[in-house]
Amino acid sequence: MSQTGKAFSLLETALEDVGAVCTPAELHGYLTAGLCVKTGGDTRRAVDALLEAYGVEANEGFIATLNALRELARKQLEDVNMGFMLMLPEDNAGLTARAQALAHWAEAFLAGFGMQGGTINDESFFEDLSQIAQLDTSGEFSEEDEQELIEISEYVRLGIISLYIDARPKKVQ
């Protein structure tokens, strides 16, 4: 199991423990959005808004988990090797589950970006995210669909890295 897969499973358990109705993918998308806002997002405000939106009474341990997840995403986004990964289920979860998770991730990112005061510089990427958030995950999938899902996931991953880089203040040399 990959590190992202382990984190997904641990977060899934933590969400169940506090009675949250969101998925790890949604939570990761929302928290990542705050990192892509030019101000860097207010972590505490973002977490409070998220908990309120999902009606979660979180304990200190869960809040610490959220902060650790946000910090992991930040470190991945700053990785010079482009190590940022979307928090989605492992390949063995099946194509439908992975497609649903990607759609939820995109939807939560868009909601989080707006709620945390993000400004849109690249409308086409946000339009694409909106389309991805509406993926039709009903029906049968083929091997070709699986390849498309991989490509779409990679497009989102690279687009998010680009948004993060653009949101950071430029260093004067």
Rosetta constraint file for C-alpha pairs under 8 A:
AtomPair CA 1 CA 5 HARMONIC 5.78 0.50
AtomPair CA 1 CA 6 HARMONIC 6.38 0.50
AtomPair CA 1 CA 90 HARMONIC 7.65 0.50
AtomPair CA 2 CA 6 HARMONIC 6.22 0.50
AtomPair CA 2 CA 90 HARMONIC 7.91 0.50
AtomPair CA 3 CA 7 HARMONIC 6.16 0.50
AtomPair CA 4 CA 8 HARMONIC 6.01 0.50
AtomPair CA 4 CA 85 HARMONIC 7.31 0.50
AtomPair CA 4 CA 87 HARMONIC 6.09 0.50
AtomPair CA 4 CA 88 HARMONIC 7.65 0.50
AtomPair CA 5 CA 9 HARMONIC 6.28 0.50
AtomPair CA 5 CA 87 HARMONIC 7.56 0.50
AtomPair CA 5 CA 88 HARMONIC 7.38 0.50
AtomPair CA 5 CA 89 HARMONIC 6.23 0.50
AtomPair CA 5 CA 90 HARMONIC 5.63 0.50
AtomPair CA 6 CA 10 HARMONIC 6.18 0.50
AtomPair CA 7 CA 11 HARMONIC 5.96 0.50
AtomPair CA 7 CA 87 HARMONIC 7.91 0.50
AtomPair CA 8 CA 12 HARMONIC 6.03 0.50
AtomPair CA 8 CA 24 HARMONIC 5.95 0.50
AtomPair CA 8 CA 25 HARMONIC 7.76 0.50
AtomPair CA 8 CA 87 HARMONIC 6.29 0.50
AtomPair CA 8 CA 88 HARMONIC 6.89 0.50
AtomPair CA 8 CA 89 HARMONIC 6.66 0.50
AtomPair CA 9 CA 13 HARMONIC 6.36 0.50
AtomPair CA 10 CA 14 HARMONIC 6.27 0.50
AtomPair CA 11 CA 15 HARMONIC 6.04 0.50
AtomPair CA 11 CA 24 HARMONIC 5.86 0.50
AtomPair CA 11 CA 65 HARMONIC 7.93 0.50
AtomPair CA 12 CA 16 HARMONIC 6.27 0.50
AtomPair CA 12 CA 23 HARMONIC 6.71 0.50
AtomPair CA 12 CA 24 HARMONIC 5.72 0.50
AtomPair CA 13 CA 17 HARMONIC 6.16 0.50
AtomPair CA 14 CA 18 HARMONIC 6.60 0.50
AtomPair CA 14 CA 62 HARMONIC 6.78 0.50
AtomPair CA 15 CA 19 HARMONIC 6.17 0.50
AtomPair CA 15 CA 20 HARMONIC 5.13 0.50
AtomPair CA 15 CA 21 HARMONIC 7.55 0.50
AtomPair CA 15 CA 22 HARMONIC 7.44 0.50
AtomPair CA 15 CA 23 HARMONIC 7.51 0.50
AtomPair CA 15 CA 24 HARMONIC 7.66 0.50
AtomPair CA 16 CA 20 HARMONIC 5.96 0.50
AtomPair CA 16 CA 21 HARMONIC 7.83 0.50
AtomPair CA 18 CA 56 HARMONIC 6.52 0.50
AtomPair CA 18 CA 57 HARMONIC 6.72 0.50
AtomPair CA 18 CA 58 HARMONIC 6.14 0.50
AtomPair CA 18 CA 59 HARMONIC 7.93 0.50
AtomPair CA 18 CA 62 HARMONIC 7.78 0.50
AtomPair CA 19 CA 56 HARMONIC 6.62 0.50
AtomPair CA 20 CA 54 HARMONIC 6.33 0.50
AtomPair CA 20 CA 55 HARMONIC 7.25 0.50
AtomPair CA 20 CA 56 HARMONIC 5.69 0.50
AtomPair CA 21 CA 54 HARMONIC 6.53 0.50
AtomPair CA 22 CA 26 HARMONIC 6.19 0.50
AtomPair CA 22 CA 27 HARMONIC 6.84 0.50
AtomPair CA 22 CA 54 HARMONIC 7.05 0.50
AtomPair CA 23 CA 27 HARMONIC 6.31 0.50
AtomPair CA 23 CA 101 HARMONIC 7.78 0.50
AtomPair CA 23 CA 104 HARMONIC 7.91 0.50
AtomPair CA 24 CA 28 HARMONIC 6.02 0.50
AtomPair CA 24 CA 87 HARMONIC 6.93 0.50
AtomPair CA 24 CA 88 HARMONIC 7.59 0.50
AtomPair CA 25 CA 29 HARMONIC 6.07 0.50
AtomPair CA 25 CA 86 HARMONIC 7.56 0.50
AtomPair CA 25 CA 87 HARMONIC 5.31 0.50
AtomPair CA 25 CA 88 HARMONIC 5.61 0.50
AtomPair CA 25 CA 101 HARMONIC 5.71 0.50
AtomPair CA 25 CA 102 HARMONIC 7.14 0.50
AtomPair CA 25 CA 104 HARMONIC 6.42 0.50
AtomPair CA 25 CA 105 HARMONIC 4.90 0.50
AtomPair CA 26 CA 30 HARMONIC 6.13 0.50
AtomPair CA 26 CA 101 HARMONIC 7.51 0.50
AtomPair CA 26 CA 104 HARMONIC 5.31 0.50
AtomPair CA 26 CA 105 HARMONIC 4.57 0.50
AtomPair CA 26 CA 106 HARMONIC 7.74 0.50
AtomPair CA 26 CA 107 HARMONIC 7.46 0.50
AtomPair CA 26 CA 108 HARMONIC 5.11 0.50
AtomPair CA 26 CA 109 HARMONIC 7.48 0.50
AtomPair CA 27 CA 31 HARMONIC 6.17 0.50
AtomPair CA 27 CA 105 HARMONIC 7.58 0.50
AtomPair CA 27 CA 108 HARMONIC 7.12 0.50
AtomPair CA 28 CA 32 HARMONIC 5.90 0.50
AtomPair CA 28 CA 69 HARMONIC 7.43 0.50
AtomPair CA 28 CA 70 HARMONIC 7.66 0.50
AtomPair CA 28 CA 86 HARMONIC 7.57 0.50
AtomPair CA 28 CA 87 HARMONIC 6.25 0.50
AtomPair CA 28 CA 105 HARMONIC 6.98 0.50
AtomPair CA 29 CA 33 HARMONIC 6.18 0.50
AtomPair CA 29 CA 86 HARMONIC 7.77 0.50
AtomPair CA 29 CA 87 HARMONIC 7.95 0.50
AtomPair CA 29 CA 104 HARMONIC 7.98 0.50
AtomPair CA 29 CA 105 HARMONIC 4.72 0.50
AtomPair CA 29 CA 106 HARMONIC 6.46 0.50
AtomPair CA 29 CA 107 HARMONIC 7.77 0.50
AtomPair CA 29 CA 108 HARMONIC 5.24 0.50
AtomPair CA 29 CA 109 HARMONIC 4.34 0.50
AtomPair CA 29 CA 112 HARMONIC 7.57 0.50
AtomPair CA 30 CA 34 HARMONIC 6.91 0.50
AtomPair CA 30 CA 50 HARMONIC 7.92 0.50
AtomPair CA 30 CA 105 HARMONIC 7.56 0.50
AtomPair CA 30 CA 108 HARMONIC 4.90 0.50
AtomPair CA 30 CA 109 HARMONIC 4.62 0.50
AtomPair CA 30 CA 110 HARMONIC 7.63 0.50
AtomPair CA 30 CA 111 HARMONIC 7.00 0.50
AtomPair CA 30 CA 112 HARMONIC 4.64 0.50
AtomPair CA 30 CA 113 HARMONIC 7.29 0.50
AtomPair CA 31 CA 35 HARMONIC 6.97 0.50
AtomPair CA 31 CA 46 HARMONIC 7.43 0.50
AtomPair CA 31 CA 47 HARMONIC 7.87 0.50
AtomPair CA 31 CA 70 HARMONIC 5.88 0.50
AtomPair CA 31 CA 109 HARMONIC 7.58 0.50
AtomPair CA 31 CA 112 HARMONIC 7.09 0.50
AtomPair CA 32 CA 36 HARMONIC 6.63 0.50
AtomPair CA 32 CA 70 HARMONIC 6.78 0.50
AtomPair CA 32 CA 73 HARMONIC 6.49 0.50
AtomPair CA 32 CA 74 HARMONIC 7.72 0.50
AtomPair CA 32 CA 109 HARMONIC 6.85 0.50
AtomPair CA 33 CA 37 HARMONIC 6.59 0.50
AtomPair CA 33 CA 109 HARMONIC 5.12 0.50
AtomPair CA 33 CA 110 HARMONIC 7.27 0.50
AtomPair CA 33 CA 112 HARMONIC 5.42 0.50
AtomPair CA 33 CA 113 HARMONIC 4.77 0.50
AtomPair CA 33 CA 116 HARMONIC 7.80 0.50
AtomPair CA 34 CA 40 HARMONIC 6.20 0.50
AtomPair CA 34 CA 41 HARMONIC 4.65 0.50
AtomPair CA 34 CA 42 HARMONIC 7.36 0.50
AtomPair CA 34 CA 43 HARMONIC 7.46 0.50
AtomPair CA 34 CA 46 HARMONIC 7.17 0.50
AtomPair CA 34 CA 112 HARMONIC 6.58 0.50
AtomPair CA 34 CA 113 HARMONIC 6.15 0.50
AtomPair CA 34 CA 116 HARMONIC 6.11 0.50
AtomPair CA 34 CA 118 HARMONIC 7.93 0.50
AtomPair CA 35 CA 40 HARMONIC 5.08 0.50
AtomPair CA 35 CA 41 HARMONIC 6.01 0.50
AtomPair CA 35 CA 74 HARMONIC 6.81 0.50
AtomPair CA 35 CA 164 HARMONIC 6.69 0.50
AtomPair CA 36 CA 40 HARMONIC 6.54 0.50
AtomPair CA 36 CA 41 HARMONIC 7.82 0.50
AtomPair CA 36 CA 113 HARMONIC 7.49 0.50
AtomPair CA 36 CA 118 HARMONIC 7.48 0.50
AtomPair CA 36 CA 160 HARMONIC 7.52 0.50
AtomPair CA 36 CA 163 HARMONIC 5.82 0.50
AtomPair CA 36 CA 164 HARMONIC 4.51 0.50
AtomPair CA 36 CA 165 HARMONIC 7.99 0.50
AtomPair CA 36 CA 167 HARMONIC 5.83 0.50
AtomPair CA 37 CA 41 HARMONIC 5.84 0.50
AtomPair CA 37 CA 113 HARMONIC 6.70 0.50
AtomPair CA 37 CA 116 HARMONIC 7.09 0.50
AtomPair CA 37 CA 117 HARMONIC 6.78 0.50
AtomPair CA 37 CA 118 HARMONIC 4.71 0.50
AtomPair CA 37 CA 119 HARMONIC 7.16 0.50
AtomPair CA 37 CA 164 HARMONIC 7.60 0.50
AtomPair CA 37 CA 167 HARMONIC 6.05 0.50
AtomPair CA 38 CA 118 HARMONIC 6.82 0.50
AtomPair CA 38 CA 119 HARMONIC 7.77 0.50
AtomPair CA 38 CA 166 HARMONIC 7.98 0.50
AtomPair CA 38 CA 167 HARMONIC 4.33 0.50
AtomPair CA 38 CA 168 HARMONIC 6.33 0.50
AtomPair CA 38 CA 169 HARMONIC 7.97 0.50
AtomPair CA 39 CA 167 HARMONIC 7.65 0.50
AtomPair CA 40 CA 167 HARMONIC 7.70 0.50
AtomPair CA 40 CA 168 HARMONIC 7.83 0.50
AtomPair CA 41 CA 46 HARMONIC 7.24 0.50
AtomPair CA 41 CA 116 HARMONIC 6.17 0.50
AtomPair CA 41 CA 117 HARMONIC 7.86 0.50
AtomPair CA 42 CA 46 HARMONIC 5.95 0.50
AtomPair CA 42 CA 116 HARMONIC 7.70 0.50
AtomPair CA 43 CA 47 HARMONIC 6.06 0.50
AtomPair CA 43 CA 67 HARMONIC 7.67 0.50
AtomPair CA 44 CA 48 HARMONIC 6.04 0.50
AtomPair CA 45 CA 49 HARMONIC 6.05 0.50
AtomPair CA 46 CA 50 HARMONIC 6.11 0.50
AtomPair CA 46 CA 112 HARMONIC 7.92 0.50
AtomPair CA 46 CA 116 HARMONIC 6.77 0.50
AtomPair CA 47 CA 51 HARMONIC 6.11 0.50
AtomPair CA 47 CA 63 HARMONIC 7.72 0.50
AtomPair CA 47 CA 66 HARMONIC 7.51 0.50
AtomPair CA 48 CA 52 HARMONIC 6.10 0.50
AtomPair CA 49 CA 53 HARMONIC 6.03 0.50
AtomPair CA 50 CA 54 HARMONIC 6.37 0.50
AtomPair CA 51 CA 55 HARMONIC 5.82 0.50
AtomPair CA 51 CA 56 HARMONIC 4.95 0.50
AtomPair CA 51 CA 57 HARMONIC 7.10 0.50
AtomPair CA 51 CA 58 HARMONIC 7.33 0.50
AtomPair CA 52 CA 56 HARMONIC 6.29 0.50
AtomPair CA 58 CA 62 HARMONIC 5.86 0.50
AtomPair CA 58 CA 63 HARMONIC 6.60 0.50
AtomPair CA 59 CA 63 HARMONIC 6.44 0.50
AtomPair CA 60 CA 64 HARMONIC 6.07 0.50
AtomPair CA 61 CA 65 HARMONIC 6.24 0.50
AtomPair CA 62 CA 66 HARMONIC 6.30 0.50
AtomPair CA 63 CA 67 HARMONIC 6.21 0.50
AtomPair CA 64 CA 68 HARMONIC 6.09 0.50
AtomPair CA 65 CA 69 HARMONIC 6.11 0.50
AtomPair CA 66 CA 70 HARMONIC 6.18 0.50
AtomPair CA 67 CA 71 HARMONIC 6.13 0.50
AtomPair CA 68 CA 72 HARMONIC 6.08 0.50
AtomPair CA 69 CA 73 HARMONIC 6.25 0.50
AtomPair CA 70 CA 74 HARMONIC 6.18 0.50
AtomPair CA 71 CA 75 HARMONIC 6.17 0.50
AtomPair CA 72 CA 76 HARMONIC 6.16 0.50
AtomPair CA 73 CA 77 HARMONIC 6.06 0.50
AtomPair CA 73 CA 84 HARMONIC 6.73 0.50
AtomPair CA 74 CA 78 HARMONIC 6.24 0.50
AtomPair CA 75 CA 79 HARMONIC 6.17 0.50
AtomPair CA 75 CA 84 HARMONIC 7.99 0.50
AtomPair CA 76 CA 82 HARMONIC 7.05 0.50
AtomPair CA 76 CA 83 HARMONIC 5.11 0.50
AtomPair CA 76 CA 84 HARMONIC 4.28 0.50
AtomPair CA 76 CA 85 HARMONIC 7.36 0.50
AtomPair CA 77 CA 82 HARMONIC 6.69 0.50
AtomPair CA 77 CA 83 HARMONIC 6.76 0.50
AtomPair CA 77 CA 84 HARMONIC 5.06 0.50
AtomPair CA 77 CA 161 HARMONIC 5.89 0.50
AtomPair CA 77 CA 164 HARMONIC 6.95 0.50
AtomPair CA 78 CA 82 HARMONIC 7.45 0.50
AtomPair CA 79 CA 83 HARMONIC 5.61 0.50
AtomPair CA 79 CA 84 HARMONIC 7.27 0.50
AtomPair CA 82 CA 161 HARMONIC 7.41 0.50
AtomPair CA 84 CA 157 HARMONIC 7.02 0.50
AtomPair CA 84 CA 161 HARMONIC 7.21 0.50
AtomPair CA 85 CA 157 HARMONIC 6.47 0.50
AtomPair CA 86 CA 105 HARMONIC 7.96 0.50
AtomPair CA 86 CA 153 HARMONIC 7.72 0.50
AtomPair CA 86 CA 157 HARMONIC 6.39 0.50
AtomPair CA 88 CA 98 HARMONIC 6.40 0.50
AtomPair CA 88 CA 101 HARMONIC 5.97 0.50
AtomPair CA 88 CA 102 HARMONIC 6.74 0.50
AtomPair CA 89 CA 93 HARMONIC 6.04 0.50
AtomPair CA 89 CA 97 HARMONIC 7.32 0.50
AtomPair CA 89 CA 98 HARMONIC 5.84 0.50
AtomPair CA 89 CA 101 HARMONIC 7.25 0.50
AtomPair CA 90 CA 98 HARMONIC 7.70 0.50
AtomPair CA 91 CA 95 HARMONIC 7.46 0.50
AtomPair CA 91 CA 98 HARMONIC 7.50 0.50
AtomPair CA 93 CA 97 HARMONIC 6.13 0.50
AtomPair CA 93 CA 98 HARMONIC 6.82 0.50
AtomPair CA 94 CA 98 HARMONIC 6.35 0.50
AtomPair CA 95 CA 99 HARMONIC 6.00 0.50
AtomPair CA 95 CA 141 HARMONIC 7.20 0.50
AtomPair CA 95 CA 146 HARMONIC 6.59 0.50
AtomPair CA 96 CA 100 HARMONIC 6.08 0.50
AtomPair CA 96 CA 137 HARMONIC 5.94 0.50
AtomPair CA 96 CA 138 HARMONIC 7.68 0.50
AtomPair CA 96 CA 141 HARMONIC 7.69 0.50
AtomPair CA 97 CA 101 HARMONIC 6.08 0.50
AtomPair CA 98 CA 102 HARMONIC 6.16 0.50
AtomPair CA 99 CA 103 HARMONIC 6.23 0.50
AtomPair CA 99 CA 135 HARMONIC 7.44 0.50
AtomPair CA 99 CA 137 HARMONIC 6.38 0.50
AtomPair CA 99 CA 149 HARMONIC 6.86 0.50
AtomPair CA 100 CA 104 HARMONIC 6.14 0.50
AtomPair CA 100 CA 135 HARMONIC 7.54 0.50
AtomPair CA 100 CA 137 HARMONIC 6.26 0.50
AtomPair CA 101 CA 105 HARMONIC 5.96 0.50
AtomPair CA 102 CA 106 HARMONIC 6.18 0.50
AtomPair CA 102 CA 132 HARMONIC 7.49 0.50
AtomPair CA 102 CA 133 HARMONIC 7.41 0.50
AtomPair CA 102 CA 153 HARMONIC 7.19 0.50
AtomPair CA 103 CA 107 HARMONIC 6.17 0.50
AtomPair CA 103 CA 132 HARMONIC 5.52 0.50
AtomPair CA 103 CA 133 HARMONIC 4.07 0.50
AtomPair CA 103 CA 134 HARMONIC 6.32 0.50
AtomPair CA 103 CA 135 HARMONIC 5.99 0.50
AtomPair CA 104 CA 108 HARMONIC 6.03 0.50
AtomPair CA 104 CA 133 HARMONIC 6.16 0.50
AtomPair CA 105 CA 109 HARMONIC 6.07 0.50
AtomPair CA 105 CA 133 HARMONIC 7.51 0.50
AtomPair CA 106 CA 110 HARMONIC 6.22 0.50
AtomPair CA 106 CA 129 HARMONIC 5.70 0.50
AtomPair CA 106 CA 130 HARMONIC 7.12 0.50
AtomPair CA 106 CA 132 HARMONIC 6.46 0.50
AtomPair CA 106 CA 133 HARMONIC 5.10 0.50
AtomPair CA 107 CA 111 HARMONIC 6.25 0.50
AtomPair CA 107 CA 129 HARMONIC 7.50 0.50
AtomPair CA 107 CA 130 HARMONIC 6.94 0.50
AtomPair CA 107 CA 132 HARMONIC 7.97 0.50
AtomPair CA 107 CA 133 HARMONIC 4.83 0.50
AtomPair CA 108 CA 112 HARMONIC 5.85 0.50
AtomPair CA 109 CA 113 HARMONIC 5.87 0.50
AtomPair CA 110 CA 114 HARMONIC 6.27 0.50
AtomPair CA 110 CA 126 HARMONIC 7.70 0.50
AtomPair CA 110 CA 129 HARMONIC 7.48 0.50
AtomPair CA 110 CA 130 HARMONIC 7.52 0.50
AtomPair CA 111 CA 115 HARMONIC 6.03 0.50
AtomPair CA 112 CA 116 HARMONIC 5.89 0.50
AtomPair CA 113 CA 117 HARMONIC 6.39 0.50
AtomPair CA 113 CA 118 HARMONIC 5.04 0.50
AtomPair CA 114 CA 118 HARMONIC 5.45 0.50
AtomPair CA 114 CA 119 HARMONIC 7.77 0.50
AtomPair CA 120 CA 126 HARMONIC 7.60 0.50
AtomPair CA 122 CA 126 HARMONIC 6.78 0.50
AtomPair CA 123 CA 127 HARMONIC 6.08 0.50
AtomPair CA 124 CA 128 HARMONIC 6.14 0.50
AtomPair CA 125 CA 129 HARMONIC 6.21 0.50
AtomPair CA 125 CA 159 HARMONIC 7.15 0.50
AtomPair CA 126 CA 130 HARMONIC 6.14 0.50
AtomPair CA 127 CA 131 HARMONIC 6.37 0.50
AtomPair CA 128 CA 132 HARMONIC 6.17 0.50
AtomPair CA 129 CA 133 HARMONIC 6.07 0.50
AtomPair CA 129 CA 156 HARMONIC 7.54 0.50
AtomPair CA 130 CA 134 HARMONIC 6.62 0.50
AtomPair CA 131 CA 135 HARMONIC 6.63 0.50
AtomPair CA 141 CA 145 HARMONIC 5.79 0.50
AtomPair CA 141 CA 146 HARMONIC 7.30 0.50
AtomPair CA 142 CA 146 HARMONIC 6.52 0.50
AtomPair CA 143 CA 147 HARMONIC 6.47 0.50
AtomPair CA 144 CA 148 HARMONIC 6.34 0.50
AtomPair CA 145 CA 149 HARMONIC 6.15 0.50
AtomPair CA 146 CA 150 HARMONIC 6.34 0.50
AtomPair CA 147 CA 151 HARMONIC 6.27 0.50
AtomPair CA 148 CA 152 HARMONIC 6.05 0.50
AtomPair CA 149 CA 153 HARMONIC 6.02 0.50
AtomPair CA 150 CA 154 HARMONIC 6.21 0.50
AtomPair CA 151 CA 155 HARMONIC 6.16 0.50
AtomPair CA 152 CA 156 HARMONIC 6.24 0.50
AtomPair CA 153 CA 157 HARMONIC 6.09 0.50
AtomPair CA 154 CA 158 HARMONIC 6.12 0.50
AtomPair CA 155 CA 159 HARMONIC 6.01 0.50
AtomPair CA 156 CA 160 HARMONIC 6.07 0.50
AtomPair CA 157 CA 161 HARMONIC 6.39 0.50
AtomPair CA 158 CA 162 HARMONIC 6.22 0.50
AtomPair CA 159 CA 163 HARMONIC 6.20 0.50
AtomPair CA 160 CA 164 HARMONIC 6.12 0.50
AtomPair CA 161 CA 165 HARMONIC 6.22 0.50
AtomPair CA 162 CA 166 HARMONIC 6.12 0.50
AtomPair CA 163 CA 167 HARMONIC 6.12 0.50
AtomPair CA 164 CA 168 HARMONIC 6.51 0.50
